[in-house]
Amino acid sequence: MAAPALSWLSRLGLHRPELRAWAWYDWANSAFMTTVVAAVFPIYYAKVAADGLGDATATFRFGIATTIALTATAVLSPILGALADATGGKKRLLAAFAGIGIAATAGLALVGRGDWGLALALFMLGNIGIFGSMTFYDALLPHIAKPEELDRVSTAGYALGYLGGGVLLAINLAWIQQPAWFGFADAGAATRAAFVSVAVWWALFSIPLLRRVPEPAVDPAAAAGASFRTAFVRLTHTLRELRRYRHAFTMLVAFMLYNDGIGTIIRMATLYGTQVGIDQGSLIGALLLVQFIGVPAAFLFGAVASKVGAKPAILGALVLYTVISVLAFRMTTASDFMILAALVGLVQGGSQALSRSVFASLIPKDRTAEFFGFFAVFEKFAGIFGPLLFSAAVALTRSNRAAILSVILFFVAGGALLVTVDIDEGRRAAER
């Protein structure tokens, strides 16, 4: 490859084949998050699959299904992570979970009117597939990137994820909005085709990682004798030894707190916008805006982190999230909502990518899948308390506007805890 191209890729954190192959998996799976989780499936479920259930029942069952999927992933991730570290099976387990998610996503095309049970079962399997695969995907990062490359490579992955998820979502929305232009009988047929397109996209762009990223080496003798019992023993040992990695543990708790605030904004934004009078077109436009602004913004965060450090960059993002919460409290028009979407796009991917890279630098390299299993547990718990506090604030104040300010507590608490994390000392502990 020509030197100018290598120089450009180096600035982005993608200058080696294995780094580019690894980052393509973010591009691959993000289509599920945008089309299935965020935009298309919830509407299809409410209008088609849950037809006849009633809004309250449909919403309740959707929430229960989501909780079951996240809980299953949280329980399985540390156990399977420990097994993957012991056996050298990170890529095999990644492929297995991705396969489950891909098959379930394609299966959504079979969901018809009133098929709420099938829809939710496939949706749960899809969520288990993507979140399970991400545990092992994240665990590969410290093995392919040098310590000084972690921030850039992680943010590059998030940037490609934003771009890939946004591109396919835009295509899918075009199909659904104008089905006749693309040869579909109606919007329902276009929606079912969109689910199949996500499955194909996810499968196709997973191939580079499976082919190019090497499986981290383990002791063959130890791997041959490894079993689920070995995994439980390793897991118990790690839990006892967490005090040796106190900065990694503190980072986990800080991440859980501020990521709960981030997740609450993501999950509540569409509902909040609808309730203050923002039309559906503006809501969809805002979602696409977040995706495409997130691409350069994630790369920018990687560059900033290389200059000032990852921790100050994350803290800066939390300050901006606090500002976003205050602006959301004052929001009245679709233009205001678009401005907020642009601001979220600036910090969402970068803050989460740097959190991943910081944690990766604080853990021992022979236990990455195990530790990222714990990371997955904390990440899933981060989806519980924010919406709960938001709902409680609505109940107390009778105002969605007042409730949006409650999210600030998570940014303040998480940021305060993050300040106490000594990254250099944590890295030395991991190396020892």
SULQUIWO-V84868 format. One record per residue. N is the residue number from 0. D_LAST is the distance of its C-alpha to the last C-alpha in whole Angstrom. Layout:
BEGIN
n=(N | N)
d_last=(D_LAST | D_LAST)
END
This chain:
BEGIN
n=(0 | 1 | 2 | 3 | 4 | 5 | 6 | 7 | 8 | 9 | 10 | 11 | 12 | 13 | 14 | 15 | 16 | 17 | 18 | 19 | 20 | 21 | 22 | 23 | 24 | 25 | 26 | 27 | 28 | 29 | 30 | 31 | 32 | 33 | 34 | 35 | 36 | 37 | 38 | 39 | 40 | 41 | 42 | 43 | 44 | 45 | 46 | 47 | 48 | 49 | 50 | 51 | 52 | 53 | 54 | 55 | 56 | 57 | 58 | 59 | 60 | 61 | 62 | 63 | 64 | 65 | 66 | 67 | 68 | 69 | 70 | 71 | 72 | 73 | 74 | 75 | 76 | 77 | 78 | 79 | 80 | 81 | 82 | 83 | 84 | 85 | 86 | 87 | 88 | 89 | 90 | 91 | 92 | 93 | 94 | 95 | 96 | 97 | 98 | 99 | 100 | 101 | 102 | 103 | 104 | 105 | 106 | 107 | 108 | 109 | 110 | 111 | 112 | 113 | 114 | 115 | 116 | 117 | 118 | 119 | 120 | 121 | 122 | 123 | 124 | 125 | 126 | 127 | 128 | 129 | 130 | 131 | 132 | 133 | 134 | 135 | 136 | 137 | 138 | 139 | 140 | 141 | 142 | 143 | 144 | 145 | 146 | 147 | 148 | 149 | 150 | 151 | 152 | 153 | 154 | 155 | 156 | 157 | 158 | 159 | 160 | 161 | 162 | 163 | 164 | 165 | 166 | 167 | 168 | 169 | 170 | 171 | 172 | 173 | 174 | 175 | 176 | 177 | 178 | 179 | 180 | 181 | 182 | 183 | 184 | 185 | 186 | 187 | 188 | 189 | 190 | 191 | 192 | 193 | 194 | 195 | 196 | 197 | 198 | 199 | 200 | 201 | 202 | 203 | 204 | 205 | 206 | 207 | 208 | 209 | 210 | 211 | 212 | 213 | 214 | 215 | 216 | 217 | 218 | 219 | 220 | 221 | 222 | 223 | 224 | 225 | 226 | 227 | 228 | 229 | 230 | 231 | 232 | 233 | 234 | 235 | 236 | 237 | 238 | 239 | 240 | 241 | 242 | 243 | 244 | 245 | 246 | 247 | 248 | 249 | 250 | 251 | 252 | 253 | 254 | 255 | 256 | 257 | 258 | 259 | 260 | 261 | 262 | 263 | 264 | 265 | 266 | 267 | 268 | 269 | 270 | 271 | 272 | 273 | 274 | 275 | 276 | 277 | 278 | 279 | 280 | 281 | 282 | 283 | 284 | 285 | 286 | 287 | 288 | 289 | 290 | 291 | 292 | 293 | 294 | 295 | 296 | 297 | 298 | 299 | 300 | 301 | 302 | 303 | 304 | 305 | 306 | 307 | 308 | 309 | 310 | 311 | 312 | 313 | 314 | 315 | 316 | 317 | 318 | 319 | 320 | 321 | 322 | 323 | 324 | 325 | 326 | 327 | 328 | 329 | 330 | 331 | 332 | 333 | 334 | 335 | 336 | 337 | 338 | 339 | 340 | 341 | 342 | 343 | 344 | 345 | 346 | 347 | 348 | 349 | 350 | 351 | 352 | 353 | 354 | 355 | 356 | 357 | 358 | 359 | 360 | 361 | 362 | 363 | 364 | 365 | 366 | 367 | 368 | 369 | 370 | 371 | 372 | 373 | 374 | 375 | 376 | 377 | 378 | 379 | 380 | 381 | 382 | 383 | 384 | 385 | 386 | 387 | 388 | 389 | 390 | 391 | 392 | 393 | 394 | 395 | 396 | 397 | 398 | 399 | 400 | 401 | 402 | 403 | 404 | 405 | 406 | 407 | 408 | 409 | 410 | 411 | 412 | 413 | 414 | 415 | 416 | 417 | 418 | 419 | 420 | 421 | 422 | 423 | 424 | 425 | 426 | 427 | 428 | 429 | 430 | 431)
d_last=(37 | 39 | 37 | 38 | 37 | 34 | 33 | 34 | 32 | 29 | 30 | 30 | 27 | 28 | 29 | 28 | 29 | 26 | 26 | 30 | 30 | 27 | 29 | 32 | 31 | 31 | 34 | 35 | 34 | 35 | 39 | 39 | 37 | 40 | 43 | 43 | 41 | 42 | 45 | 47 | 47 | 47 | 51 | 52 | 51 | 53 | 56 | 56 | 54 | 54 | 58 | 60 | 57 | 58 | 55 | 54 | 53 | 52 | 49 | 48 | 48 | 46 | 43 | 43 | 42 | 39 | 38 | 38 | 36 | 33 | 33 | 33 | 30 | 28 | 29 | 28 | 25 | 22 | 24 | 25 | 21 | 20 | 22 | 22 | 18 | 19 | 22 | 21 | 24 | 23 | 26 | 29 | 28 | 28 | 31 | 33 | 32 | 34 | 37 | 37 | 37 | 39 | 42 | 42 | 43 | 45 | 47 | 48 | 51 | 52 | 52 | 56 | 58 | 57 | 54 | 52 | 50 | 49 | 48 | 46 | 45 | 44 | 42 | 40 | 39 | 38 | 36 | 34 | 34 | 33 | 30 | 29 | 29 | 27 | 24 | 23 | 24 | 22 | 19 | 20 | 19 | 16 | 17 | 20 | 19 | 17 | 15 | 18 | 20 | 19 | 22 | 24 | 24 | 24 | 27 | 29 | 28 | 30 | 32 | 34 | 34 | 36 | 38 | 38 | 39 | 41 | 43 | 44 | 45 | 47 | 49 | 49 | 51 | 53 | 54 | 55 | 56 | 59 | 59 | 62 | 61 | 58 | 61 | 60 | 62 | 61 | 58 | 57 | 57 | 55 | 52 | 52 | 51 | 49 | 47 | 47 | 46 | 43 | 42 | 43 | 41 | 38 | 38 | 39 | 37 | 34 | 35 | 33 | 30 | 31 | 32 | 29 | 26 | 24 | 23 | 19 | 19 | 18 | 19 | 23 | 23 | 21 | 23 | 26 | 26 | 24 | 26 | 27 | 26 | 23 | 22 | 23 | 21 | 18 | 19 | 20 | 16 | 15 | 17 | 17 | 13 | 14 | 14 | 10 | 10 | 14 | 14 | 14 | 16 | 18 | 19 | 20 | 23 | 23 | 24 | 26 | 28 | 29 | 29 | 32 | 34 | 33 | 34 | 37 | 39 | 38 | 40 | 43 | 44 | 46 | 48 | 48 | 49 | 52 | 53 | 53 | 56 | 54 | 55 | 54 | 54 | 52 | 49 | 49 | 49 | 46 | 44 | 44 | 44 | 40 | 40 | 41 | 40 | 36 | 36 | 36 | 35 | 31 | 31 | 32 | 29 | 27 | 29 | 28 | 25 | 24 | 26 | 26 | 22 | 22 | 22 | 25 | 27 | 26 | 28 | 31 | 31 | 31 | 34 | 36 | 36 | 37 | 40 | 41 | 41 | 44 | 45 | 46 | 47 | 50 | 50 | 54 | 54 | 53 | 52 | 50 | 48 | 48 | 46 | 44 | 43 | 42 | 40 | 38 | 38 | 36 | 33 | 33 | 31 | 29 | 28 | 27 | 25 | 23 | 22 | 21 | 19 | 17 | 16 | 15 | 13 | 11 | 10 | 8 | 11 | 12 | 13 | 15 | 18 | 18 | 16 | 19 | 21 | 20 | 21 | 24 | 25 | 25 | 26 | 29 | 30 | 30 | 33 | 35 | 35 | 36 | 39 | 40 | 40 | 42 | 45 | 45 | 46 | 48 | 50 | 50 | 51 | 53 | 52 | 49 | 49 | 48 | 45 | 43 | 43 | 41 | 38 | 37 | 36 | 33 | 32 | 32 | 30 | 27 | 27 | 27 | 24 | 22 | 23 | 21 | 18 | 16 | 14 | 13 | 11 | 10 | 9 | 6 | 5 | 5 | 4 | 0)
END
